[in-house]
Amino acid sequence: MALNSGSAPSTGPYYENHGYQPEHLYPAQPSPTAPHVYEVYPPPYYPPAVPQYAPRVPTQASAPVVHTQPKSPGTCTSKTKRILCLILVLGAVLVAILLSGFLLWKFLEKRCAVSGVECGNSGICISPSLWCDGVVHCPNGEDENRCVRLYGPNFILQVYSSQRKSWYPVCLDDWSESYARAACADMGYRNSFYSSQGIQDDSGATNFMKLNTSAGNIDLYKRLYLSDSCSSQSVVSLRCIECGVQSSGLQSRIVGGSAATLGQWPWQVSLHVQGVHVCGGSIITPQWIVTAAHCVEEPLNSPRYWTAFAGILRQSFMFYGDSYRVEKVISHPNYDSKTKNNDIALFKLQTPLTFNDRVKPVCLPNPGMVLDPDQQCWISGWGAIYEKGKTSDVLNAAWVPLIERSKCNHKFIYNNLITSAMICAGFLQGTVDSCQGDSGGPLVTLKNGIWWLIGDTSWGSGCAKAYRPGVYGNVTVFTDWIYQQMRILRPCQVGSWSPRPPPCAFVSRWQQSENLAVFPWARTEDTLSACSRQ
């Protein structure tokens, strides 16, 4: 958290984080115009060429010698031998066809694992973004059959009707916990269920999805049908996980960048590279963490670099605490490293977190939630307490109001750099802000007694400067994408290999901007001296 007395906008150079750059791995290239030498990204890694074996060439020319070859006993001369040769040829062709089919099947299986989701067992792969979009892409309509979501601050369960092209709440009539668990699993909450109850519908729906109890032994979605009545006059409110709850007995907020207390922000995690804090993140399930995409730009896009720490307030204590290895790193496919648009990523942990008073998830924002233009929010992290300062040893937090996008895009503030995938929050006079080292950390708000994750720390111009508020990834537009990633089955790790860093490396995270008058810089740790543990 950065605290500043507030000052006029600086006209000096602005900086952008360009990721992990060990100085001994990649040679520096001097710039003819810049006074300093900046490190550059590594060239693509290519494996050694496969050795080629050439025939021996005699050193002296010799006259060609013609040898007369006797007829081979295996030559197809007789009728019987010709039949045997034909059988062998047909067998070889059959084996080749079977082998080709197997390789094609493996290719399609791998292709789905990398680029999409398979339509049943058809071998047809489609992009995750095409699921539940109202258009049938799979041969049997699998992409539109299991479309569920939670709506509004009361977690109303809604199911998509591909016939009506709309979402409808589920009537409580004949509802049971087994159906609730199935719906949670289809949203990506595997083996997770918290509560299911009936409440009054506040979405204004006039039609409902109802259960057909006489439909026989078929799955939940084939039992549902559209109805204009609901005899119980209640709809299903579904909580797949107990989220957004602070530990009891704690104050409701911290103002002005004060140190946090245990259990106050239990979803906050510290993400480390080689034992050093680099970014923050937010727990949404025992295995999934939300962070910023700029934190995992190459070469830090490999999960083996990262470890996560939860439930620990001091960086100096994390060496002795439990660490969690990362299994997968998923960056938003439309992330733009130059503009920081769509700056969101997901970490999947190898082993699930154990929830307690110090470690709990925050709630993802449901569609239909309404936030005030100046909604009060809270930021937290181990970032520097002043611009270009060192990472804080203690977890700090502060409250900041949202700033309307139109105001933040004013020519004297960020001059139309703020997209719909971004949120501005802070004070136009400065004083309180996120800073280097806070990247990926949460921007949360309290609504209906529940804490919601509405942003992840992304970028800003300086720290706590006047007319330069913090900019955050707009999690409210990424909720569907997050659920899509959670429910996709990923049988194997897919990712590019990158070489291990040297035992000790100095990492510079700042590079001068040349293109934009106000260029966004990512709020990741600025400098890092890292020693790998063998």
ChimeraX attribute file (.defattr): number of C-alpha atoms within 10 A of each C-alpha:
attribute: neighborCount
match mode: 1-to-1
recipient: residues
	/A:1	31
	/A:2	27
	/A:3	21
	/A:4	18
	/A:5	11
	/A:6	17
	/A:7	13
	/A:8	11
	/A:9	15
	/A:10	14
	/A:11	8
	/A:12	8
	/A:13	12
	/A:14	20
	/A:15	20
	/A:16	22
	/A:17	24
	/A:18	23
	/A:19	24
	/A:20	22
	/A:21	24
	/A:22	23
	/A:23	17
	/A:24	14
	/A:25	15
	/A:26	13
	/A:27	14
	/A:28	14
	/A:29	10
	/A:30	13
	/A:31	10
	/A:32	8
	/A:33	6
	/A:34	10
	/A:35	8
	/A:36	11
	/A:37	12
	/A:38	19
	/A:39	22
	/A:40	16
	/A:41	17
	/A:42	14
	/A:43	8
	/A:44	7
	/A:45	9
	/A:46	6
	/A:47	6
	/A:48	6
	/A:49	6
	/A:50	6
	/A:51	6
	/A:52	5
	/A:53	6
	/A:54	6
	/A:55	5
	/A:56	6
	/A:57	7
	/A:58	7
	/A:59	6
	/A:60	5
	/A:61	7
	/A:62	7
	/A:63	5
	/A:64	6
	/A:65	6
	/A:66	6
	/A:67	6
	/A:68	6
	/A:69	6
	/A:70	6
	/A:71	7
	/A:72	7
	/A:73	7
	/A:74	8
	/A:75	10
	/A:76	14
	/A:77	9
	/A:78	8
	/A:79	9
	/A:80	10
	/A:81	13
	/A:82	13
	/A:83	12
	/A:84	12
	/A:85	15
	/A:86	13
	/A:87	12
	/A:88	12
	/A:89	12
	/A:90	12
	/A:91	12
	/A:92	12
	/A:93	12
	/A:94	12
	/A:95	12
	/A:96	12
	/A:97	12
	/A:98	12
	/A:99	12
	/A:100	12
	/A:101	12
	/A:102	12
	/A:103	12
	/A:104	12
	/A:105	13
	/A:106	12
	/A:107	13
	/A:108	16
	/A:109	18
	/A:110	15
	/A:111	16
	/A:112	19
	/A:113	19
	/A:114	15
	/A:115	12
	/A:116	17
	/A:117	24
	/A:118	23
	/A:119	18
	/A:120	14
	/A:121	8
	/A:122	10
	/A:123	15
	/A:124	17
	/A:125	21
	/A:126	17
	/A:127	12
	/A:128	18
	/A:129	13
	/A:130	16
	/A:131	21
	/A:132	22
	/A:133	15
	/A:134	17
	/A:135	14
	/A:136	16
	/A:137	19
	/A:138	18
	/A:139	11
	/A:140	12
	/A:141	15
	/A:142	16
	/A:143	23
	/A:144	21
	/A:145	17
	/A:146	19
	/A:147	21
	/A:148	21
	/A:149	25
	/A:150	24
	/A:151	22
	/A:152	16
	/A:153	18
	/A:154	20
	/A:155	20
	/A:156	26
	/A:157	25
	/A:158	24
	/A:159	21
	/A:160	22
	/A:161	21
	/A:162	17
	/A:163	10
	/A:164	10
	/A:165	12
	/A:166	11
	/A:167	20
	/A:168	25
	/A:169	28
	/A:170	27
	/A:171	29
	/A:172	23
	/A:173	19
	/A:174	11
	/A:175	18
	/A:176	12
	/A:177	13
	/A:178	9
	/A:179	15
	/A:180	22
	/A:181	21
	/A:182	18
	/A:183	25
	/A:184	24
	/A:185	17
	/A:186	18
	/A:187	22
	/A:188	19
	/A:189	20
	/A:190	16
	/A:191	11
	/A:192	16
	/A:193	19
	/A:194	13
	/A:195	13
	/A:196	21
	/A:197	16
	/A:198	18
	/A:199	17
	/A:200	13
	/A:201	18
	/A:202	11
	/A:203	12
	/A:204	7
	/A:205	11
	/A:206	12
	/A:207	16
	/A:208	22
	/A:209	27
	/A:210	24
	/A:211	21
	/A:212	14
	/A:213	12
	/A:214	7
	/A:215	12
	/A:216	9
	/A:217	9
	/A:218	8
	/A:219	11
	/A:220	16
	/A:221	19
	/A:222	14
	/A:223	16
	/A:224	19
	/A:225	13
	/A:226	17
	/A:227	15
	/A:228	10
	/A:229	13
	/A:230	17
	/A:231	8
	/A:232	13
	/A:233	13
	/A:234	17
	/A:235	25
	/A:236	25
	/A:237	25
	/A:238	25
	/A:239	21
	/A:240	24
	/A:241	20
	/A:242	17
	/A:243	20
	/A:244	23
	/A:245	21
	/A:246	23
	/A:247	16
	/A:248	10
	/A:249	8
	/A:250	11
	/A:251	10
	/A:252	9
	/A:253	15
	/A:254	18
	/A:255	12
	/A:256	16
	/A:257	23
	/A:258	16
	/A:259	17
	/A:260	19
	/A:261	18
	/A:262	16
	/A:263	22
	/A:264	24
	/A:265	32
	/A:266	26
	/A:267	28
	/A:268	30
	/A:269	28
	/A:270	29
	/A:271	27
	/A:272	19
	/A:273	19
	/A:274	19
	/A:275	20
	/A:276	21
	/A:277	26
	/A:278	27
	/A:279	29
	/A:280	30
	/A:281	30
	/A:282	30
	/A:283	26
	/A:284	21
	/A:285	26
	/A:286	19
	/A:287	19
	/A:288	23
	/A:289	25
	/A:290	28
	/A:291	31
	/A:292	33
	/A:293	29
	/A:294	32
	/A:295	28
	/A:296	24
	/A:297	17
	/A:298	16
	/A:299	16
	/A:300	18
	/A:301	22
	/A:302	20
	/A:303	20
	/A:304	17
	/A:305	19
	/A:306	26
	/A:307	22
	/A:308	24
	/A:309	23
	/A:310	25
	/A:311	23
	/A:312	23
	/A:313	26
	/A:314	15
	/A:315	20
	/A:316	12
	/A:317	11
	/A:318	20
	/A:319	12
	/A:320	9
	/A:321	13
	/A:322	13
	/A:323	18
	/A:324	18
	/A:325	19
	/A:326	22
	/A:327	17
	/A:328	22
	/A:329	23
	/A:330	20
	/A:331	21
	/A:332	19
	/A:333	11
	/A:334	12
	/A:335	18
	/A:336	13
	/A:337	17
	/A:338	13
	/A:339	15
	/A:340	26
	/A:341	23
	/A:342	27
	/A:343	32
	/A:344	31
	/A:345	24
	/A:346	22
	/A:347	26
	/A:348	21
	/A:349	21
	/A:350	14
	/A:351	12
	/A:352	13
	/A:353	21
	/A:354	11
	/A:355	15
	/A:356	11
	/A:357	14
	/A:358	20
	/A:359	24
	/A:360	30
	/A:361	27
	/A:362	26
	/A:363	23
	/A:364	25
	/A:365	24
	/A:366	21
	/A:367	16
	/A:368	14
	/A:369	12
	/A:370	11
	/A:371	12
	/A:372	10
	/A:373	11
	/A:374	13
	/A:375	16
	/A:376	18
	/A:377	23
	/A:378	24
	/A:379	27
	/A:380	28
	/A:381	35
	/A:382	32
	/A:383	33
	/A:384	26
	/A:385	24
	/A:386	21
	/A:387	20
	/A:388	17
	/A:389	16
	/A:390	17
	/A:391	27
	/A:392	21
	/A:393	16
	/A:394	19
	/A:395	25
	/A:396	26
	/A:397	27
	/A:398	24
	/A:399	23
	/A:400	26
	/A:401	17
	/A:402	25
	/A:403	23
	/A:404	15
	/A:405	19
	/A:406	10
	/A:407	15
	/A:408	25
	/A:409	17
	/A:410	14
	/A:411	10
	/A:412	12
	/A:413	18
	/A:414	23
	/A:415	14
	/A:416	14
	/A:417	18
	/A:418	21
	/A:419	15
	/A:420	11
	/A:421	18
	/A:422	25
	/A:423	25
	/A:424	27
	/A:425	31
	/A:426	28
	/A:427	21
	/A:428	18
	/A:429	17
	/A:430	23
	/A:431	20
	/A:432	32
	/A:433	32
	/A:434	40
	/A:435	35
	/A:436	34
	/A:437	30
	/A:438	34
	/A:439	29
	/A:440	36
	/A:441	32
	/A:442	33
	/A:443	26
	/A:444	27
	/A:445	24
	/A:446	17
	/A:447	15
	/A:448	8
	/A:449	10
	/A:450	17
	/A:451	22
	/A:452	26
	/A:453	27
	/A:454	24
	/A:455	35
	/A:456	31
	/A:457	37
	/A:458	33
	/A:459	33
	/A:460	28
	/A:461	28
	/A:462	26
	/A:463	28
	/A:464	30
	/A:465	27
	/A:466	23
	/A:467	22
	/A:468	27
	/A:469	30
	/A:470	30
	/A:471	29
	/A:472	31
	/A:473	30
	/A:474	25
	/A:475	26
	/A:476	20
	/A:477	18
	/A:478	21
	/A:479	16
	/A:480	18
	/A:481	13
	/A:482	22
	/A:483	16
	/A:484	19
	/A:485	19
	/A:486	21
	/A:487	16
	/A:488	16
	/A:489	12
	/A:490	14
	/A:491	9
	/A:492	10
	/A:493	12
	/A:494	13
	/A:495	13
	/A:496	9
	/A:497	11
	/A:498	14
	/A:499	8
	/A:500	10
	/A:501	16
	/A:502	14
	/A:503	11
	/A:504	15
	/A:505	17
	/A:506	16
	/A:507	19
	/A:508	20
	/A:509	21
	/A:510	21
	/A:511	18
	/A:512	15
	/A:513	16
	/A:514	12
	/A:515	7
	/A:516	9
	/A:517	13
	/A:518	21
	/A:519	21
	/A:520	24
	/A:521	26
	/A:522	33
	/A:523	32
	/A:524	31
	/A:525	29
	/A:526	26
	/A:527	19
	/A:528	21
	/A:529	13
	/A:530	18
	/A:531	16
	/A:532	15
	/A:533	8
	/A:534	4
